[in-house]
Amino acid sequence: MKKLILVLFLILSVSGICVAENTAALDPGGYKDARWGMTKEEVKQAIPNMKWGDGWSLVANAYEDTILEHKATVLFDFDKDKKLIRASVAVMTKNISDNFFNLETDDVNLFNSILKVLREKYGDATSEYRKVSESGISECNWMFPTTQITLKSSIARSGEFSKVCAVSIIYFQRSIQEGNQEDKDKL
C-alpha cells in the first residue's frame, strides 16, 4: 500500500512540474520582443520598424499597429525607475457608418476574434468574467509566472443601445511582494 501511495505521489509531482513548466514556457515575459524591465530605448530597439508617437497623434511611448485588420494603438508604461511594467493594446472597431450604433458584424465579433487568437496562443483563460449587463464574456485573464494578460471590451452606451467601441489587451508585469504580519492583519 505504501508503494502505491508513493508511486501516485511521484506521478502527481512529475505531472505538476510538467504543467508548471508548460505554463512558464507560454509566459510572454513582456509584449512582443519588449521584455519586462527594459528601458524606453531598449523597447524601441526590441520592436523595430514602427513609427513611434511624436506628439499630437500619439505619446512618445506608443505606436500604431493593425490587429485583425483593425487600427490598434500600443502604449507602454514604465515604473519610477523607467523600466517597462505594462503594455496596453487598444484595438478600435471599424466605425464606418455615420450612425455610431449601427452594429456591424465585424465590430460585434472583434472581442470574440481576439479571444480566439489569445486562446490559441496561450490556452484557456485562468479566469473569465461577465458583467450582468453583457450577453457574453466581458473580461478574461491569463496568469503566468511573470505576466498577466487581461482582455476586456469597452462598451459605449446610449439609452437602450450599446456598442463595443474598443477591445483592450493589457500585458502586466507580475511581481509578488512579501507582507509582514501588520499587512496580513489589514487584509
Secondary structure as the mmCIF struct_conf table of DSSP 4:
data_model
#
loop_
_struct_conf.conf_type_id
_struct_conf.id
_struct_conf.beg_label_comp_id
_struct_conf.beg_label_asym_id
_struct_conf.beg_label_seq_id
_struct_conf.end_label_comp_id
_struct_conf.end_label_asym_id
_struct_conf.end_label_seq_id
HELX_RH_AL_P HELX_RH_AL_P1 LYS A 2 LEU A 26
BEND BEND1 GLY A 29 GLY A 29
STRN STRN1 GLY A 30 TYR A 31
TURN_TY1_P TURN_TY1_P1 LYS A 32 ASP A 33
STRN STRN2 ALA A 34 ARG A 35
TURN_TY1_P TURN_TY1_P2 TRP A 36 GLY A 37
HELX_RH_AL_P HELX_RH_AL_P2 LYS A 40 ALA A 46
BEND BEND2 ILE A 47 ILE A 47
BEND BEND3 ASN A 49 ASN A 49
STRN STRN3 TRP A 52 TRP A 52
BEND BEND4 GLY A 55 LEU A 58
TURN_TY1_P TURN_TY1_P3 ALA A 60 ASN A 61
STRN STRN4 ALA A 62 ILE A 67
TURN_TY1_P TURN_TY1_P4 LEU A 68 GLU A 69
STRN STRN5 HIS A 70 PHE A 78
TURN_TY1_P TURN_TY1_P5 LYS A 80 ASP A 81
BEND BEND5 LYS A 82 LYS A 82
STRN STRN6 LEU A 84 MET A 92
HELX_LH_PP_P HELX_LH_PP_P1 THR A 93 THR A 93
BEND BEND6 SER A 97 ASP A 98
TURN_TY1_P TURN_TY1_P6 PHE A 100 PHE A 101
HELX_RH_AL_P HELX_RH_AL_P3 THR A 105 VAL A 108
TURN_TY1_P TURN_TY1_P7 ASN A 109 ASN A 109
HELX_RH_AL_P HELX_RH_AL_P4 LEU A 110 TYR A 122
BEND BEND7 ASP A 124 ASP A 124
BEND BEND8 THR A 126 THR A 126
STRN STRN7 SER A 127 TYR A 129
TURN_TY1_P TURN_TY1_P8 VAL A 132 SER A 133
BEND BEND9 SER A 135 GLY A 136
STRN STRN8 GLU A 139 MET A 143
BEND BEND10 PRO A 145 THR A 146
STRN STRN9 THR A 147 SER A 158
TURN_TY1_P TURN_TY1_P9 GLY A 159 GLU A 160
STRN STRN10 PHE A 161 GLN A 173
HELX_RH_AL_P HELX_RH_AL_P5 GLN A 181 LYS A 186
#
